[in-house]
Amino acid sequence: MKTTLVKQLYREYESFNNKEVELTGWVRTIRDSKSFGFIELNDGTFFKNVQIVLDDTLDNFKEICKLPISTSLKVVGTVNITPNSKQPFEIKAKCITVEGNSSSDYPLQKKRHSLEYLRTIAHLRPRSNTFSAVFRVRSLAAYAVHKFFQEQDFVYVNTPIITGSDCEGAGEMFRISTLDLNNIPKTKDGKIDFSKDFFGKETNLTVSGQLPDEALALAFRNVYTFGPTFRAENSNTGRHAAEFWMIEPEMAFAELEDYMNTAEGLVKYVINYVLENAPEEMQFFNSFIDKGLFERLQNVVNSDFGRITYTEAVQILKKSGYKFEYPVEWGIDLQTEHERYLTEKVFKKPIFVTDYPKDIKAFYMRMNEDGKTVAAADLLVPGVGEIVGGSQREERYDVLEKRIEELGLNKKDYWWYLELRKYGETKHSGFGLGFERILMYLTGMQNIRDVIPFPRTPGSAEF
Amino acid sequence: MKTTLVKQLYREYESFNNKEVELTGWVRTIRDSKSFGFIELNDGTFFKNVQIVLDDTLDNFKEICKLPISTSLKVVGTVNITPNSKQPFEIKAKCITVEGNSSSDYPLQKKRHSLEYLRTIAHLRPRSNTFSAVFRVRSLAAYAVHKFFQEQDFVYVNTPIITGSDCEGAGEMFRISTLDLNNIPKTKDGKIDFSKDFFGKETNLTVSGQLPDEALALAFRNVYTFGPTFRAENSNTGRHAAEFWMIEPEMAFAELEDYMNTAEGLVKYVINYVLENAPEEMQFFNSFIDKGLFERLQNVVNSDFGRITYTEAVQILKKSGYKFEYPVEWGIDLQTEHERYLTEKVFKKPIFVTDYPKDIKAFYMRMNEDGKTVAAADLLVPGVGEIVGGSQREERYDVLEKRIEELGLNKKDYWWYLELRKYGETKHSGFGLGFERILMYLTGMQNIRDVIPFPRTPGSAEF
């Protein structure tokens, strides 16, 4: 007999009415009285459990009723539609066999556990309601990203994780090495001899695929990365992880406007896809994690994102009369409090803030004609603040070279990046979207550790 | 005027006949005589170029004809269908403007370059025909993998890249650290004090996501990873890279047979998807890279994959009378020459070889009843040899514990992996598919360095 998956059963239960099915799955709860009992069985394919009804006509009724949570079972039984019950159908068990044992000290008992505790059992927490929902949404959101770009013929590219360049400039890096730490080779002048290391030079984990990504955009026009990136920053906040996934699209023949249109389209697409394909999970988040979730997401999906310049934003913030912790002046990097004020109080919808002062942005961003600002734009969303950062890239060889020199960077490190401007320069733009940021936004989860199956943070690389 | 993409033009050129379009792209070649000329323009969205016809009625005719390769242009002109020419249509230029300059020393001239040379200009090689085809196929194949699994409701999971466990056992590892190499902290007894390192312990780059992947399969039933993995092996072959992407599906309530069915389905799905969605690229490979490509791929798609045990395979090889470099005896690890003989000479189609001796396979593979072999299976394909490896996992706590002890592994490292067997053990199976292996198979490219945009190999981490 072929095993029926619970997702299929939920989606088409009417066609299963009175039919016999075989299910396999794990016990979530068992309740019993003298002569009958109920098992909530979860088979992994669906957020919800199936209710199994059993009674003492089963030979092993008593033993089954005593099984610990998470025992894995095979159940053969008949589907009965139950229009007056909470669940739309139940299974009247004909035969239940134990596939694999569990134990009464199972750490994930029915009572509510703190998210902190659940992190200590990351190998088991995907079996809880919350994490079952989070990681299923993670999977669907990842697929939505690919689908969005593939439907528009963007080429998915894998930029290197191990980088030999220290010119990405987006943050502190992890060093990768196979040198023997007990016997580090030194050069004659006493420096570490990285020529003896695996790659013959010092290498690190990437903080951004953008630079190589640009090389690929100048061949394929529209490309995107979707892969892990790393920051060796010792910040123990709920928003930072040492290892996280990023989506970095890059488009040739594209100006700032084109990036903003694409980013707006992507964010809306992913939200819509998840709402459509994970209705049960999203309902759970809206009921138990963040009661304003649906309202917030619907507002994003149905808004035309606003667009203002940084200079306008600063004026608005200064005129607001609101007492910010960090005072606003033209030239400062906007803080989360400023970003949230703009998007939540002023615009009440997502906005792009454009044309930031060059001094607070990266060297590769395209200089505007005023010589003071660059063609950058950050997307701010209510409830979070910045969720996407991007810019038009400096395509003019001379201007880029001058910026590299001004900032005291080593031009030699950028030989190939400069060559991209020498051989067929075009206007091009791109952006970065932290995948976990959008997951937190989609689910209402407040800590990045709770949207990554096995998170890596300072002092923690368990499992 | 909205820019038309060349892919769209090729797919629907009849509807564009006699219409004016605007194109942007890069010059691949320019030929000219006194009063007219031809430009092959590539806009990145399509493998093929568009032929632009220009004549001296253009003001800037002479300057245009002198432009170096890879100059980026904007062309406005009329589409003319050309049923008697090599290309199905051409563009009669009305106005051509230079968007960005190139230079006459552009390294990717029209003449044929060696693949070795092209690796030294990895930032430009995606603009060549070969790499334009390779990396577009890479993108489509990656999407096909996601599509295959998502259509069957597998949950995509991201297992950690940075691992604190040294128990993955699949190969040598790269150490990740933020310790100051000039001043390595030591413990009182003179050992390196990793408690001072970023994660408070020694960490490495993952060689396989399988172990954490199993934890997720025991929650979601069917899961898959698709991410980078690493090997610090100093092997300079055409088949090994230090950084490569792997697909690792893991299925609960699944036996060896289920893994084999899924792997067979996946391989066929990816091949079909690429053949359908990249016909021009695949035609190119079949004509210029590997003349037997179509035949080989069609054979895979149309065959029911064979299945024999390792023991049968050894018997066949011994009886064959063929002089292998490495002699065959029961107990040896099959070499590529053996694998290719079986799949190319004996079966003439892909085969799974099952039930290998336990001593040549990993500790986590399920022990067969004979006590000598494990429920493992490798998929061998003509032209390459092994392309997929997988097994049923040992779900029995006692048997797994005993294997860990037998092999002298440290049980403490496996506490959570063992707990997966304590709390709701089920039969489960999974496999690993090296993404670059299947790309080499799909394209006929012989060197793994030529299917990765910026490959990492011993002594090489450029770009």
Interface residues (C-beta under 8 A of the other chain):
Chain A: T3 L5 K7 T24 W26 V27 D43 G44 T45 S70 T71 S72 E99 G100 N101 S102 S103 Y106 P107 A122 H123 L124 P126 R127 F131 S132 F135 R136 R138 S139 A142 Y143 H146 Q150 D153 V155 Y156 V157 N158 T159 P160 I161 I162 T163 G164 S165 E172 F174 R175 I176 S177 T178 L179 L181 N182 I184 I192 F198 F199 G200 K201 T203 L205 P212 A215 L216 A217 L218 A219 F220 R221 N222 G227 P228 F230 A232 N234 A242 E243 W245 A252 F253 E395 W416 Y417 E419 L420 K422 Y423 G424 E425 T426 K427 I452 P453 F454 R456 P458 G459 S460 A461 E462 F463
Chain B: T3 L5 K7 T24 W26 V27 D43 G44 T45 S70 T71 S72 E99 G100 N101 S102 S103 Y106 P107 A122 H123 L124 P126 R127 F131 S132 F135 R136 R138 S139 A142 Y143 H146 Q150 D153 V155 Y156 V157 N158 T159 P160 I161 I162 T163 G164 S165 E172 F174 R175 I176 S177 T178 L179 L181 N182 I184 I192 F198 F199 G200 K201 T203 L205 P212 A215 L216 A217 L218 A219 F220 R221 N222 G227 P228 F230 A232 N234 A242 E243 W245 A252 F253 E395 W416 Y417 E419 L420 K422 Y423 G424 E425 T426 K427 I452 P453 F454 R456 P458 G459 S460 A461 E462 F463
